[in-house]
Amino acid sequence: MVRLSVEELNFPKYDDNDVIDAWKWIMSFITENDWNKRKANIEKKINLEFKETPPFSEPLTEGTLVVIKDDVIGWYLYLTYTLIFEPHRYEHFQGARVIPIFKQLGSNLDKLKEINGIEKKIKSLLKKRTSEADAILFEILTALLWSRNGYEVTFLEEKNVGKTPDILAVKHGKSWFIECKRQSKTADYTYRETYKRQKMISYINKSLMTKNLLLDIVFHVELESLPDTFLKDVLQQKINYPIVGKIVSNEKVDIWLDFVKIDQIKSHLEKYFVKSNSPMLSRLIGGKHIDNVAFTCGVHADFFRVGDCDVNNLYINDIDKAFGVYCSCDAPEAYWAKARDIKSQVYKAMQQFDKEGTAVIHVGMETFDGPNVEKTRFEKIKETIEEIDPTKTNLRWIFCNFFQAYSPPDQDWVFDETVSIMSPYINKKSPIDKKMMIVPEDSDNAGFDSHWDRPLP
């Protein structure tokens, strides 16, 4: 395979000092030898489990999402490392979730260092609880939020007996005990739906590739209720003689067909380098946003590598064939299954508080399933809050921070955040004025409307 030097692609030097400072500070808690071992293990795992292969040599159900599960914080540091030092190997889709966190930590690094117990928390994350990065980083962001609101903040030690909240925040003699609950990134239902979708596409992907077809599929029933050959059965004749427009419409599915604009992609490739499995490649094939919608694509192309290694550095020189499939599901049952409530997080958090003191819960969740799911989720959350009897608990406030990462083809990342504030009490003043954990309060994205109701970036 052709291999180009990094210098030939002329990547600009990364210069976001906030991200760099946060990365360097966290890296100061581990040795260079430890980092080199973890980096090598991550790259070995990527090579073995997420190897870049020719079309159809691996089943679609295996997917192409690069995620390291046993050393999550190592993976997050690795993503940041590649963006800073080896941008030709940066993984855009995963990095968009992570880099904004480093940006916020770095832009408030002095306040972060003032938090009591922060160094012990970082060391625990790096050495003992490496797979719990999302939960611990959320605790750190919560502590930083209260510090930015003028509180003296302390991470509380876990007791061997009894329950302990995560954080104590004190200002003007008033104490707040804070519990942090971070939902997992994606619901199990979404993973099952993804597997089923890829399975169905695997029966037609070769035919789609042959004719450079682009499909937009909206299911009206849950995917798991359909046979694996469903798409093959309804499309086999129609993709043999493709016609642009809506080609299937019934109570189970609507399907639109178009052609991938191969000539336009070729013209783009004559001017620019395009990385395999990148937001730019997806945009070129699909012709529109892929955020908040499932998109599966494949190419038959000439590839080359950039740099010396063989890890996440595959680029496309020319393209011959391509296909793409957008999928969504508007079945109410699917919305309900994906729209996870915070009930379990709230009630688990309430068990951490004793009868003394005033309690606050912060819940963090990512919003990857689209606006209809988020509206359904919000209704569930309101019902949960209404069930809380304020006379039987010292819980005063619940802050729900909804996070959304985007991977546009022309930016390293775009991040959005919405905060919902709830209380079982009426007309109480919030203990914090600043409420955004990651997005700056003066950002254009810090409006009061929910980010899932705003246009995609």
C-alpha positions in Angstrom: 0.0 0.0 0.0 1.2 3.5 -0.8 2.4 5.4 2.3 2.8 9.2 2.5 4.7 11.1 5.2 2.8 13.3 7.6 4.5 16.3 6.2 3.0 15.8 2.8 -0.5 16.3 4.2 0.5 19.6 5.9 -1.6 19.3 9.0 -1.8 22.5 11.0 -0.2 22.5 14.4 -2.8 22.1 17.2 -2.9 25.2 19.3 -5.8 25.0 21.8 -3.8 25.6 24.9 -6.8 24.8 27.2 -6.9 21.2 25.8 -3.1 20.9 25.9 -2.8 22.2 29.5 -5.5 19.8 30.7 -3.9 16.8 29.0 -0.5 17.7 30.3 -1.8 18.1 33.9 -3.6 14.8 33.9 -0.6 13.1 32.3 1.6 14.4 35.1 0.0 11.8 37.4 1.3 8.8 35.4 4.9 7.9 34.4 6.1 8.0 30.8 6.7 4.2 31.0 3.1 3.6 32.1 1.7 5.8 29.3 3.8 4.1 26.6 2.5 0.7 27.7 -1.1 1.9 27.8 -0.7 3.5 24.4 0.8 0.4 22.9 -2.0 -1.7 24.4 -4.7 0.6 22.9 -3.1 0.5 19.5 -2.8 -3.3 19.6 -6.4 -3.6 20.5 -7.4 -1.2 17.7 -5.4 -3.3 15.2 -6.9 -6.6 16.4 -10.5 -5.6 17.0 -11.1 -2.7 14.7 -8.8 -3.4 11.8 -9.5 -1.6 8.6 -10.5 -4.2 6.1 -11.6 -4.4 2.4 -15.4 -4.2 1.8 -17.4 -7.3 2.7 -14.4 -9.1 4.3 -16.0 -8.6 7.7 -19.7 -8.8 8.7 -21.5 -5.5 9.0 -22.7 -6.5 12.5 -19.1 -6.1 13.7 -19.4 -2.4 13.1 -16.6 0.2 12.7 -17.0 2.1 16.0 -13.6 2.3 17.7 -14.1 2.1 21.5 -11.7 0.9 24.2 -13.7 -0.4 27.2 -11.2 -1.7 29.7 -9.0 1.4 29.9 -11.5 4.2 29.1 -9.5 7.0 30.6 -6.4 5.7 28.7 -8.5 5.8 25.5 -9.6 9.4 26.2 -6.0 10.5 26.8 -5.1 8.7 23.6 -7.7 10.5 21.6 -6.5 13.8 23.0 -2.8 12.8 22.4 -3.5 12.1 18.7 -5.4 15.4 18.2 -2.5 17.3 19.7 0.5 15.4 18.3 -0.7 13.1 15.5 -3.9 14.6 14.0 -3.7 12.3 11.0 -4.8 9.5 13.4 -7.4 11.4 15.4 -10.7 9.5 15.7 -13.3 12.3 15.1 -16.5 10.6 16.2 -15.2 9.5 19.6 -13.0 12.6 20.1 -16.0 14.9 19.7 -17.3 13.5 23.0 -14.0 13.8 24.9 -12.1 16.9 23.7 -14.7 19.4 25.0 -14.3 18.0 28.5 -10.5 18.6 28.4 -11.2 22.0 27.0 -13.4 22.9 30.0 -10.9 21.4 32.5 -8.0 23.3 30.9 -9.8 26.6 30.8 -10.5 26.4 34.5 -7.3 24.6 35.5 -6.5 26.9 38.4 -9.9 26.4 40.0 -9.7 22.7 39.3 -6.5 22.4 41.3 -8.1 24.2 44.3 -10.7 21.5 44.7 -10.0 19.5 47.9 -9.2 15.9 47.0 -8.9 16.4 43.2 -5.4 14.8 43.0 -6.6 11.7 44.8 -9.6 11.6 42.5 -7.4 11.8 39.4 -5.0 9.2 40.6 -7.9 6.8 41.4 -9.2 7.4 37.8 -5.9 6.7 36.2 -4.9 3.7 38.3 -7.8 2.0 40.0 -11.1 2.9 38.2 -9.8 3.2 34.6 -13.1 1.8 33.1 -15.2 4.4 35.0 -14.0 7.5 33.2 -17.4 8.8 32.2 -18.7 8.7 35.8 -15.6 10.1 37.4 -15.1 12.9 34.8 -18.7 13.9 35.4 -18.0 14.1 39.2 -15.0 16.3 38.4 -17.0 18.5 36.1 -19.7 18.8 38.8 -17.2 19.8 41.4 -15.7 22.3 39.1 -19.1 23.8 38.4 -19.7 24.5 42.0 -16.2 25.9 42.4 -16.9 28.2 39.5 -20.0 29.4 41.4 -17.8 30.5 44.3 -18.1 27.5 46.6 -15.3 25.7 48.5 -15.6 22.2 47.1 -14.4 18.9 48.6 -14.6 15.4 47.3 -15.9 13.2 50.1 -14.2 10.0 51.1 -16.3 6.9 50.7 -17.2 5.3 54.0 -16.8 1.6 54.7 -20.1 1.7 56.5 -23.2 3.7 55.5 -23.8 6.0 52.6 -21.8 9.1 51.5 -22.5 11.7 48.8 -19.8 12.5 46.3 -19.1 16.2 47.0 -19.5 18.8 49.7 -19.9 22.5 48.6 -19.8 25.3 51.2 -20.4 29.0 50.8 -21.3 31.6 53.4 -21.7 28.9 56.0 -24.3 27.0 53.9 -23.4 23.4 53.1 -24.7 21.4 50.1 -24.2 17.7 49.8 -24.0 16.6 46.1 -24.4 13.3 44.5 -23.5 12.7 40.9 -25.1 10.1 38.6 -23.9 9.6 35.0 -26.0 7.6 32.7 -24.3 5.2 30.3 -23.6 6.6 26.9 -26.2 4.6 25.0 -29.2 2.5 26.0 -29.0 -1.3 25.6 -32.0 -1.0 23.3 -30.0 1.2 20.9 -27.2 -1.3 20.7 -29.6 -4.1 19.9 -31.3 -1.9 17.3 -28.0 -1.1 15.8 -27.0 -4.8 15.5 -30.4 -5.6 13.9 -30.1 -2.8 11.5 -26.6 -3.8 10.4 -27.7 -7.4 10.1 -30.6 -6.4 7.7 -28.3 -4.1 5.6 -25.7 -7.0 5.3 -28.2 -8.8 3.0 -28.3 -5.9 0.5 -25.0 -4.0 0.8 -23.3 -5.7 -2.1 -26.2 -4.9 -4.4 -26.2 -1.3 -3.1 -22.5 -1.0 -3.7 -22.7 -2.3 -7.3 -25.1 0.5 -8.3 -23.8 3.3 -6.0 -27.2 3.5 -4.2 -28.1 5.7 -1.3 -31.1 4.8 0.8 -33.1 6.7 3.4 -35.2 4.3 5.5 -37.7 5.2 8.1 -39.1 2.2 10.1 -42.5 2.6 11.6 -42.2 -0.6 13.8 -39.5 -1.7 16.1 -36.6 -3.3 14.1 -36.4 -6.3 16.4 -39.9 -7.2 15.3 -38.8 -7.7 11.7 -36.9 -10.7 10.1 -33.2 -10.2 9.3 -34.1 -10.4 5.6 -36.7 -7.7 5.7 -34.9 -5.2 3.6 -33.8 -7.8 1.1 -37.4 -9.0 0.7 -38.9 -5.5 0.1 -36.0 -4.1 -1.9 -34.6 -6.9 -4.0 -36.4 -6.1 -7.3 -36.4 -2.3 -6.7 -32.7 -2.0 -6.4 -32.1 -4.1 -9.4 -33.9 -1.4 -11.4 -33.4 1.7 -9.3 -35.6 4.8 -9.7 -34.9 7.9 -7.7 -37.6 8.8 -5.1 -39.8 7.0 -2.7 -39.7 3.3 -3.6 -41.5 1.6 -0.7 -44.3 2.9 1.5 -46.4 0.8 3.9 -47.3 0.5 7.5 -43.9 -0.9 8.4 -41.4 1.2 6.4 -40.9 4.1 4.0 -37.8 4.0 1.8 -36.3 6.6 -0.5 -33.7 5.9 -3.1 -31.0 8.1 -4.6 -27.5 7.6 -6.1 -24.2 8.4 -4.4 -22.6 11.3 -6.3 -19.4 9.4 -7.3 -18.3 12.1 -9.7 -18.5 14.8 -7.0 -16.6 12.6 -4.6 -13.9 12.1 -7.2 -13.6 15.8 -7.8 -13.2 16.4 -4.1 -10.5 13.7 -3.8 -8.6 15.4 -6.6 -8.2 18.5 -4.3 -8.3 17.1 -0.7 -7.2 14.1 1.3 -10.1 12.2 2.9 -9.7 9.9 5.8 -11.5 6.5 5.8 -14.4 6.2 8.3 -14.4 10.0 8.8 -17.1 12.6 9.0 -16.0 14.0 5.7 -16.3 10.7 3.9 -19.8 10.1 5.4 -20.8 13.6 4.3 -19.5 13.0 0.8 -21.4 9.7 0.5 -24.6 10.6 2.3 -24.8 14.3 1.2 -26.1 15.5 4.5 -25.7 15.4 8.3 -25.2 12.0 9.9 -25.4 13.3 13.5 -28.5 12.0 15.4 -29.3 9.5 12.7 -27.9 6.0 12.0 -25.7 5.9 8.9 -24.0 2.9 7.3 -21.8 3.2 4.3 -19.1 1.4 2.4 -16.6 2.2 -0.4 -14.6 0.4 -3.0 -11.6 2.7 -3.3 -7.8 3.1 -3.5 -6.3 3.6 -0.1 -3.1 4.9 1.3 -1.6 5.3 4.7 -0.2 8.4 6.4 2.8 8.1 8.7 4.8 5.1 9.9 2.2 3.1 11.8 -0.9 1.1 10.8 -3.4 2.4 13.3 -6.3 4.6 12.3 -4.3 6.3 9.5 -6.0 5.0 6.4 -6.9 7.5 3.7 -8.7 7.4 0.3 -7.0 8.4 -2.9 -9.7 7.6 -5.4 -13.1 6.0 -5.3 -14.9 3.6 -7.6 -18.0 2.5 -5.8 -19.9 3.5 -2.7 -23.2 3.0 -0.9 -24.9 4.6 2.0 -28.0 3.9 4.2 -29.7 6.3 6.5 -32.0 4.6 9.1 -34.4 5.9 11.7 -37.4 4.5 13.5 -40.4 6.5 14.5 -42.2 3.8 16.3 -43.5 5.2 19.7 -42.3 2.0 21.4 -38.8 2.6 20.2 -38.9 6.2 21.4 -40.0 5.0 24.8 -37.3 2.3 25.1 -34.5 4.7 24.2 -35.7 7.6 26.4 -34.3 6.4 29.6 -35.7 8.0 32.7 -33.5 9.2 35.6 -35.7 7.5 38.2 -33.1 4.8 39.1 -30.3 7.5 39.3 -32.4 9.8 41.5 -33.5 7.1 44.0 -30.0 5.6 44.2 -28.7 9.1 44.8 -31.2 9.8 47.5 -30.0 6.8 49.4 -26.6 8.4 49.7 -27.9 11.3 51.8 -28.4 11.2 55.5 -31.1 13.2 57.3 -28.7 16.1 58.0 -27.7 18.7 55.5 -29.2 19.8 52.2 -29.0 17.6 49.2 -28.5 18.2 45.4 -28.4 15.6 42.6 -26.6 16.1 39.3 -27.5 13.7 36.5 -25.6 13.7 33.2 -26.6 12.0 30.0 -25.8 12.1 26.3 -28.4 12.7 23.7 -27.6 10.7 20.6 -31.1 9.4 19.6 -32.7 12.5 18.2 -35.3 15.1 19.3 -38.3 12.8 19.5 -36.5 10.5 22.0 -35.4 13.5 24.1 -38.9 14.9 24.3 -40.2 11.6 25.4 -37.4 11.3 28.0 -38.2 14.8 29.3 -41.8 13.8 29.9 -40.6 10.7 31.9 -38.2 12.9 34.0 -41.0 15.3 34.9 -43.2 12.4 36.1 -40.3 11.2 38.2 -39.8 14.5 39.9 -43.5 14.9 40.6 -43.5 11.6 42.5 -41.0 13.0 45.1 -42.5 14.1 48.3 -40.5 17.1 49.6 -41.6 16.5 53.1 -39.9 13.1 53.2 -36.5 14.0 51.8 -33.8 16.6 52.2 -33.4 16.6 48.4 -33.8 20.2 47.2 -32.5 20.3 43.6 -32.0 18.1 40.7 -29.9 19.3 37.8 -30.0 17.3 34.6 -27.2 18.1 32.1 -27.8 16.8 28.6 -24.7 16.6 26.4 -24.5 16.3 22.6 -21.3 15.9 20.6 -21.3 16.5 16.8 -18.7 15.6 14.2 -18.9 18.0 11.3 -16.5 17.4 8.5 -14.9 20.8 8.7 -14.2 20.9 12.5 -12.6 18.7 15.1 -15.8 18.8 17.2 -18.9 20.8 18.1 -20.5 20.4 21.5 -23.9 21.3 22.8 -25.5 21.2 26.2 -28.9 21.7 27.8 -29.6 22.0 31.5 -32.9 21.2 33.0 -33.5 22.3 36.6 -36.0 20.6 38.8 -37.0 20.9 42.4 -39.8 19.3 44.6 -40.1 22.8 46.1 -41.7 25.9 44.6 -40.1 29.4 44.3 -36.8 28.4 45.7 -33.6 30.2 44.5 -31.1 27.9 42.8 -27.9 27.6 44.8 -25.8 28.0 41.6 -26.1 30.7 38.9 -23.8 29.1 36.4 -25.2 25.8 35.4 -23.5 24.7 32.2 -20.8 22.1 32.9 -19.0 22.0 29.6 -20.3 24.7 27.2 -19.3 28.2 28.3 -22.1 30.3 29.7 -21.5 33.0 27.1 -21.4 30.6 24.2 -23.9 30.9 21.3 -24.9 27.3 22.2 -25.8 28.3 25.8 -29.3 29.4 25.0 -32.4 28.5 27.0 -33.9 26.3 24.3 -33.1 22.6 24.2 -30.3 21.8 21.9 -32.3 19.0 20.3 -34.8 21.6 19.0 -32.1 23.7 17.4 -30.7 23.1 13.8 -27.8 20.7 13.5 -24.4 22.5 13.3 
